Amino acid sequence: MPPLAPARRAVALFAIALGGFGIGVTEFASMGLLPEIARDLLPGFDSSPSTEIARAGLLITMYALGVVVGAPTVAALGARASQARLTFLLLGLFIVGTLASALAPTFGWLSAFRFIAALPHGAYFAVASLLAARIMGPGSQGKGIALALSGLTVANVVGVPLATWLGQGLGWRWAYVMVACIFTLALVLALFALPRYAGDPSRTAASELRAFRNGRIWIMIAVGSIGFGGFFAVYSYIAEVSTQVAGLSAAAVPWVLAVMGIGMTIGNVIGGWATDRNLTRTIVFGFSAMIAALVLYTLLAPTVVGLFVTVFLIGAMQSILIPSIQARLIRIADEAALLGAAVNHSAFNIGNALGAALGGASIAAGFGYLSPGWVGVGLAAIGMVLALVSLLVTRRDKRADRNTVGISVVKGPRP
């Protein structure tokens, strides 16, 4: 296709980012509204608030599991589809799932609808990052991933605090109504501006899924699944730490989320830039810095200044990691790029489920609202060890390939 006109190119990239913005709001606003949802749908809230809030954390787990199931499934089924048409379909599914969440009559139905609403999540970020990189031009894989994720990070600055404020004031259901409106606008803009690049008819679901035979992909999935769990162990219960530990009012929770979102936005930009320059160093630095930030959070969050500073650092460090890990999965997956990009979000949300579950278990066990911070330190440390293992395995495989080529050259062809 010929290059897009500048105006259409800008609208196309904005539509991609706006879809990510909607995903960020629908995923993270639930965390800030757990007390409101528990109070409305769980009858035991008045007698045991901490227990019921921990139980409400199941919503986070169900959404994460929806991403885990949906990302590779939708990516494999959509392997040969036009990237634009796949984007349209996924945005439509988001609208349906989010409206159903807003209308859920019971906690059980809400849990089911959060699972359904999450099914397009990973595939959307996969196709959006590949499409953004294609629109932006060669050598922009890291920037394309960062652009697609920019809406997710900006959501934590503007969208999540706004949805939290709206949910606290008018009821949590209105937060989901707001998200459905965001997805609708993204779909309209995408229909207008996205270039209709042809799909690849040679790709099939089976050819995409063959990428799972590569052991290096499984190591990187473990890196994201466990390492990102450190972030979610903290994020899932940030509202409770803000009010019960730091002594802030419920009205201050959106401001805490906004500061973390600013950190995520800045970290995402740095991560995209750094990934295009040195992917390995970006991963190692990102994990090291996130572990340090989680330790500081656990020690300093009881003070208001300490809380705001450390949530900013945690948001920034985990966002530096996301583009680098996704880029590495795309490289390892080789021709199955859509699947490689999608499974990063499966891993991210396994971490979401794992962090929320372990953090909630530590609270329910009586260790206090800050205990998920230490859980996060442990998970991030394991993630870093696995990342180093992955890098060493890749180095070993490259050395073996060079030795094989050298042996072939010395022996030469058989007569």
N, C-alpha and C positions, 0 to 999 in steps of 0.2 A: 504494500500500500504506500502511496505517497505520504510525505510527512504531514502531520496535522497542522492546521492553522494555529497560531499561538493561542487565540482565545479558546478554541475547542480543546486544545491540549491542556490548558489550565483548568477548564471545567471538568475534563475527564479525570485528571489527577485529583481534583477536589472531590469529585463523586466517590472515587476509590477511598480517599481518606475519610469522607463523611460516613461511609459504611463502617469503617473501622471505629469511628467515633461512636456510632450507635452500639456496636458490639461492646466497646469499653464501658458504656453507661449501663447496658443491660447486665453485664457480668459483675461489675464492681459495685453498682448502686445497691444490689441485694445485700452486700456485706454491711454497708452503712445503715440499712433499714432492718437488720435482723431483730432489734428490740421491738419495732413497730409490728413486724409480721408476726413475731411470737406472741405479742400481746393480743393481736386480733384473732389468730387462728389456733393457738395452743391454750387449752383451758387451764392448764396448771401454772400459767405464768405468774399469777398473783401470789401463789404460795411459794414458788421456787424460781425466781427470775433467771438466775445463773444457769440452772439445769435446763430450763426451756430455751434459753438463748443458745446454749450448746447444742440442743436438739434441733433448733432452727438452722444450725450450720449445715444440716443435711441438704438444704436448698443449694448451697455452694457445691457440695459434693455431687448432687444430681446434675447440675449444670456442667460440672467438670467431666463427669462420666459421659454426658451427651457429646461433648467435644471429642473425647477419646474414641468413642464409637464412630461418630460421624466423620471425623477428619479423614482417616484412610479409606473408609467406605465410599464417601462421596467423591473423593479425589480419584479413586480407582474407576468408579462408574462414569466419571466425567472426563476421563483421560483424553478421549478423542474429540470432545466438544469444543466449540469456539469459546475462547476465554470470556468474551463479552456475554454470550448467551448464558454461560454458566454463572457469571456474576449476576445477571438479571434473575435467574431462578433462585439463587441463594438469598438474595435480598427479599424476594417474595416470601420465601420460607421464614425468614426472620420476622416479617410483618405478622404472619399468621401465628407463629409461636409466641410472640410477645403480647399480642392482643389476647390470646388464650390465657396467658399468665395473669393479665390484668383482671380477667373475669373469673378466675379460679374460685370455686365456692368453699373449698376446704384445703387444709394443709397437704393432704395426700394428692389432690388434683394439682395443686400448685407445684409440688415436687415433680409430678409427671410432665407438666407443661414446661418446666424449666429444662428438663432433659430433652424434650422435643425441640425447644427453642435453640438449644445448643448444637444440634446436629450439623447445621451449615457453617458453624464458627470456623473450624480449622481449614476447611476447603476454601472458605471466602478469603482468609488471609493468604493462603497459598496462591490462589489464582490472582488475587489483587496484587501481591508482591511481584509475581512474574509479569503481569500485565503492565504494572507501573514501570518496571525495569525496561520493558520493551518500548514503552512510549518515551522514556527518558533517553534511551540510546545505549550503545555498547559501553561496557566497563562500569555499569551503574547497578550491579546486583545488590550491593549493600545499601546504596541509596534508595533503590526501589523497595527493598524490604522495609527500610526506615520510613519511607513515604507511606506505605500501606499501614504501618504500625503507628504513624504519627497521630492518626485519629484516635487510636486506642489510648495513647499517652495524654493527648490534649483532653480527652474525655475525663481524665482524672483531675484536670485543672478546673474545667468548666462544667462538663456534663454531670459527673458523679456528684459534686457538691450541690448542683442545682436540683438534680433528681432527689437527693437526700433531703434537701430543704423542702421540696415539693411534697415528698412522701411524709415528712414529719408534720407538715402543715395541713395538707388536704387528705392524707391517707396514702399508704404505700402503693395502692393500685394505680394512682395517677403517675407515678414514676414510670411504670411500664407503658402507659398510654403515651407519655412523652417520647419514649424510645421508639414506639411504633411509628410515630410521626417523623422521627429522624430517618428511619429506614425508608419510609415512603418518599421523602424528599431525595434521598440518595438514589433510589430506584429511578425516579423521574429524570434526574440529572444524568444518570448512567445511560438510560435509554436514548437520551439526546446526544451525548458526547462521546461515549466509548467507541473506539475504532473496532470494526468487525473483522478482526484477524481470523483467518480460516483455522479450523481445528486440524488435528493430525490424525487422519483416518487409519494410519498404521498402528496407533496405540490402542491397546485393549486393557481391560481390567486385569487380565492375567499377566500381561507384560509389566504393568505397573507394580503389581503385588510381588513379582519376582525380585524386586529390589530388597525385600525382606530376607532374602537368602544371604545378604551381605551382613556379616557379623558386626561390622563397624557401625552400621545403622543402629543396631540394638544397643551398642554401648552408648551412642549419643542420645538415644531415647532415654536410657537410664540416667544420663547426665542431666537432662532437662527435667525428668520426672522427679528426681530426688532433689536436685539443686534448687529448682524453682519452688519446691515445697517449703524451703526456708523463708522465702518471701511471703508466701500465703499463710504460713503459720502465724505471722505477725499481722498481715493485712486483714485477715478474716475477723479479728477481734479488736481492731483498732478503735472502734466506737466505744467499747467497754473500757479499754485502757485510758482513753481520753477523759471519760466521765468518772469512772470508779477509782482510777489510780492517780491521774494528773489533776483531778478535781475540776475539770472544765464542765460547762453546761452542755446539754445536748445540742444547743444552737451552735456551739463551737466545732462540732464534729465535721461539718462540711469544710471548715477552714483547714482542719488537719488533713482532710482528704485532698484539698486543693494544693497544699504545700507538697504532699507526696506526689501529686500529679505533675507539679512543676518539675520536681526532680526527675520523674519518669520521662517527661518531654525533653529535657536537656540531655538526659542519658541516652535517649533514643537517637538524637541527632549525632551525639558523639559516637555512639555504637555503630551507626551506619557509615560514618566517615572512617572510623578506625578499622572496621571490617574490610573495607576496600583496600586498605593499606597493609595490614598485618593481622590476619584472622587469629592466628595462634596466640599472639601477645594479647589481643583483645579478650579472649576467653580466660586466659590465666589472670590478667589484671582484674577483670570483672568479678571473678569468684573471690579473689583475695580481698578486694575492696568490699564486697557484699558481706563476707564473714565479719570483717572489722566493723562495718556499720551495724550489723545485728548485735554484736557484743555491746557496742556503745548504746544502742537502743535499750537493751535489757538493763543496763546500769543507770541510764540518764532519763528514761521516759517518765519517772515519777515527777520530774520538774517540767513546767510548761515549756521553758526554753529548750530543755533537753529533748522533749517530745518532738517539737517542731523541727529541730535541727536533724535529729536522727531519722525521722520519717522521710525527710528530703533526701538524705544520703541513701537510705534503703531503696527508695524509688529510683534514684539515678543509677545506682549500681546494677540493679536487676535489669533495667532497660538497656544498659550497655551490652549486657549478655545476649539479649534476645536476637538482634540481627546477626551476631556472630555465630550463634548456635544454629540458626536457621540456614545461614549461608553454608555452613559446614555440612549440614544434612543434605542440602541441594547438591553439593559437590560429590558427596559420597554416593547419593542415589543415581548420579550420572544422568541417563536418559529419562528416568522416572522423576523429573524435577518437580512436578506437581505433587506427587506423593511425598517426596522429600521435604518440600515446604510445608505440607499439611501435617506430617507427623510431629513437627516441632511443636505445633499447637496441641496435639494429643499429649505430648510430653509435658507441656506447660500446664495443662489442666489435670494430668495425673498428679502433678505437683500441687495444683490447686486443691484437689480432693485429699491428697495425703497431708498437706500442711494444715488444712482446715480440720481434718479428723484428729490428727495428733495434737494440734493446739487445743481443740475442744476437749480432748481426753485429759490433757494436763490440767485444764481449768476444772473439769468435772471431778478430777481426783483430789482437788483441794490445794493445788500448788499456786493458785492465784492467777490473775489476769496477765501478769508479766511472764509467766512460765512459758508461753508459746515462743518468746524470744529465744530462750535457750534451746527449745526444740528446733527453731530456725537455724541457729548456729550449727547444730549437729547435722542437719540435712544439707546445708550449704557446704559444709566441710566434706561430706561424702560426695556431693556433686563435683567438687573440685578434684578430688582424688580420681574419680571416674573420668573426668575430662583429661587429666594427665595420662591416664591409661589409654584413652582413645588416641591421643596425640602420639604416644609411643608406639602403639600398634600401627598407625599410619606410617610412621617413620620406618618401622621394621619392614612393612610391606613394600615401601618404595625401595629400600635397600635390596630386598630380595628380587624385585623386578629388575633393578640395574644389574645384579649379579647374573640373573638369567639371560639378559640381553648380552652381557659380556661373554658368557660361556658360548652362546650361539654364534657370536662373531668369531671367536677363536676357533671353534670347530669348523665353521663354514658349512656350506651345503653338502649333502652326501653326493658322491659321484653316481 
